[in-house]
Amino acid sequence: MTSYDVTLERLDGPNRTIEVGDDETVLEATQRAGVRLPYDCRKGTCITCVGRLLAIEDGASESDAGGAEQPRDTDAFTYRRPPAALTDRERVDGYVLLCIASPRTDCRIEVGPRVRAEVGDSPWS
């Protein structure tokens, strides 16, 4: 089984790196590892579990000098079903619904209330 290292970064710490199998979501892997992450619907229709992709294994990051392009969720994840709670713009901006997202590369994701506040309310609430 292939697996990927996903680092969950929180402003108020601590950061945690978890191993996520290619047949599981980030949320499933966090639960298996005993890492708490907020979630609600588990279907991609709310934004409780939202994270923001910071970097993929090639090192591309929105904060890199030299104008490196910010990684998008489509560069690093596949979804079990369409992420209905995210707009196309939010996906391009790197937001990921961790309850239905499975990584395809090692990556870093910002999680926590600040990320949730950046996205706002679900269009389905």
C-alpha positions as a Markdown table, in Angstrom:
| # | Residue | x | y | z |
|---|---|---|---|---|
| 1 | Met | 0.0 | 0.0 | 0.0 |
| 2 | Thr | 1.2 | 3.4 | -0.9 |
| 3 | Ser | 1.1 | 6.1 | 1.8 |
| 4 | Tyr | 1.9 | 9.8 | 2.0 |
| 5 | Asp | 3.1 | 12.0 | 4.8 |
| 6 | Val | 0.7 | 14.9 | 5.5 |
| 7 | Thr | 1.8 | 17.5 | 7.9 |
| 8 | Leu | -1.0 | 19.4 | 9.7 |
| 9 | Glu | 0.1 | 22.8 | 10.7 |
| 10 | Arg | -1.7 | 24.9 | 13.3 |
| 11 | Leu | -1.0 | 28.5 | 14.2 |
| 12 | Asp | -1.2 | 27.8 | 17.8 |
| 13 | Gly | 0.7 | 24.5 | 17.4 |
| 14 | Pro | 1.6 | 21.7 | 17.6 |
| 15 | Asn | 2.2 | 20.5 | 14.1 |
| 16 | Arg | 1.7 | 16.8 | 13.4 |
| 17 | Thr | 2.7 | 14.7 | 10.5 |
| 18 | Ile | 0.6 | 11.6 | 9.9 |
| 19 | Glu | 0.8 | 8.8 | 7.4 |
| 20 | Val | -2.2 | 8.6 | 5.1 |
| 21 | Gly | -2.8 | 5.5 | 3.0 |
| 22 | Asp | -3.9 | 5.9 | -0.6 |
| 23 | Asp | -7.2 | 4.3 | 0.2 |
| 24 | Glu | -8.1 | 6.6 | 3.1 |
| 25 | Thr | -9.0 | 10.3 | 3.6 |
| 26 | Val | -6.9 | 12.7 | 5.7 |
| 27 | Leu | -9.7 | 12.7 | 8.3 |
| 28 | Glu | -9.7 | 8.9 | 8.6 |
| 29 | Ala | -5.9 | 8.9 | 9.0 |
| 30 | Thr | -6.1 | 11.5 | 11.7 |
| 31 | Gln | -8.6 | 9.5 | 13.6 |
| 32 | Arg | -6.5 | 6.3 | 13.3 |
| 33 | Ala | -3.5 | 8.3 | 14.6 |
| 34 | Gly | -5.4 | 9.8 | 17.5 |
| 35 | Val | -5.1 | 13.4 | 16.1 |
| 36 | Arg | -8.2 | 15.5 | 16.7 |
| 37 | Leu | -9.6 | 17.3 | 13.7 |
| 38 | Pro | -13.0 | 18.9 | 13.5 |
| 39 | Tyr | -15.6 | 17.4 | 11.2 |
| 40 | Asp | -19.3 | 17.1 | 10.7 |
| 41 | Cys | -21.0 | 15.8 | 7.6 |
| 42 | Arg | -18.2 | 13.5 | 6.3 |
| 43 | Lys | -19.7 | 14.1 | 2.8 |
| 44 | Gly | -18.1 | 17.3 | 1.6 |
| 45 | Thr | -21.2 | 19.4 | 2.1 |
| 46 | Cys | -20.1 | 21.4 | 5.0 |
| 47 | Ile | -16.8 | 23.1 | 5.7 |
| 48 | Thr | -16.1 | 22.0 | 9.2 |
| 49 | Cys | -13.1 | 19.9 | 8.2 |
| 50 | Val | -11.6 | 22.5 | 5.8 |
| 51 | Gly | -7.8 | 22.9 | 5.5 |
| 52 | Arg | -5.6 | 25.0 | 3.2 |
| 53 | Leu | -2.8 | 23.3 | 1.2 |
| 54 | Leu | 0.5 | 25.1 | 1.9 |
| 55 | Ala | 2.9 | 23.0 | 0.0 |
| 56 | Ile | 3.3 | 19.8 | -2.0 |
| 57 | Glu | 6.4 | 17.6 | -2.1 |
| 58 | Asp | 8.1 | 19.6 | -4.8 |
| 59 | Gly | 8.3 | 22.5 | -2.3 |
| 60 | Ala | 6.0 | 24.8 | -4.1 |
| 61 | Ser | 4.4 | 27.2 | -1.7 |
| 62 | Glu | 2.5 | 30.4 | -1.7 |
| 63 | Ser | 5.2 | 32.0 | 0.4 |
| 64 | Asp | 8.2 | 31.0 | -1.8 |
| 65 | Ala | 10.3 | 33.8 | -3.1 |
| 66 | Gly | 10.5 | 34.1 | -6.9 |
| 67 | Gly | 6.7 | 34.0 | -7.5 |
| 68 | Ala | 6.1 | 30.3 | -7.2 |
| 69 | Glu | 2.5 | 29.5 | -7.8 |
| 70 | Gln | 0.4 | 28.4 | -4.8 |
| 71 | Pro | -0.4 | 24.7 | -4.9 |
| 72 | Arg | -4.0 | 23.8 | -5.6 |
| 73 | Asp | -6.0 | 20.9 | -4.1 |
| 74 | Thr | -6.2 | 19.3 | -7.5 |
| 75 | Asp | -2.4 | 19.0 | -7.5 |
| 76 | Ala | -2.2 | 17.0 | -4.3 |
| 77 | Phe | -5.6 | 15.3 | -3.6 |
| 78 | Thr | -8.4 | 13.2 | -5.1 |
| 79 | Tyr | -11.9 | 13.4 | -3.7 |
| 80 | Arg | -14.2 | 10.5 | -3.0 |
| 81 | Arg | -17.1 | 12.7 | -4.2 |
| 82 | Pro | -17.2 | 16.3 | -5.5 |
| 83 | Pro | -16.4 | 18.8 | -2.7 |
| 84 | Ala | -19.8 | 20.6 | -2.9 |
| 85 | Ala | -19.0 | 23.0 | 0.0 |
| 86 | Leu | -16.1 | 24.6 | -1.9 |
| 87 | Thr | -16.3 | 27.0 | -4.8 |
| 88 | Asp | -14.0 | 26.6 | -7.7 |
| 89 | Arg | -12.2 | 29.7 | -6.6 |
| 90 | Glu | -11.6 | 28.2 | -3.1 |
| 91 | Arg | -10.3 | 25.0 | -4.6 |
| 92 | Val | -7.9 | 27.0 | -6.8 |
| 93 | Asp | -6.8 | 28.9 | -3.7 |
| 94 | Gly | -5.8 | 25.6 | -2.1 |
| 95 | Tyr | -8.7 | 24.8 | 0.3 |
| 96 | Val | -9.3 | 21.1 | 0.9 |
| 97 | Leu | -12.2 | 19.2 | 2.5 |
| 98 | Leu | -10.3 | 16.7 | 4.6 |
| 99 | Cys | -13.2 | 14.4 | 5.3 |
| 100 | Ile | -13.3 | 13.3 | 1.6 |
| 101 | Ala | -9.8 | 14.2 | 0.4 |
| 102 | Ser | -7.1 | 11.5 | -0.2 |
| 103 | Pro | -3.5 | 12.7 | -0.8 |
| 104 | Arg | -1.6 | 11.8 | -3.9 |
| 105 | Thr | 1.7 | 13.3 | -2.6 |
| 106 | Asp | 3.4 | 14.3 | 0.6 |
| 107 | Cys | 2.1 | 17.8 | 1.6 |
| 108 | Arg | 1.6 | 20.4 | 4.3 |
| 109 | Ile | -1.9 | 21.6 | 5.2 |
| 110 | Glu | -2.9 | 24.5 | 7.5 |
| 111 | Val | -5.8 | 23.6 | 9.8 |
| 112 | Gly | -7.7 | 25.3 | 12.5 |
| 113 | Pro | -10.3 | 28.0 | 13.1 |
| 114 | Arg | -8.5 | 30.6 | 11.1 |
| 115 | Val | -8.7 | 28.5 | 7.9 |
| 116 | Arg | -12.4 | 27.8 | 8.6 |
| 117 | Ala | -13.0 | 31.6 | 9.0 |
| 118 | Glu | -11.3 | 32.4 | 5.7 |
| 119 | Val | -13.7 | 30.2 | 3.8 |
| 120 | Gly | -16.9 | 31.3 | 5.6 |
| 121 | Asp | -20.2 | 29.4 | 5.6 |
| 122 | Ser | -21.1 | 26.4 | 3.6 |
| 123 | Pro | -23.4 | 27.2 | 0.6 |
| 124 | Trp | -25.6 | 24.3 | 1.9 |
| 125 | Ser | -26.1 | 25.7 | 5.5 |
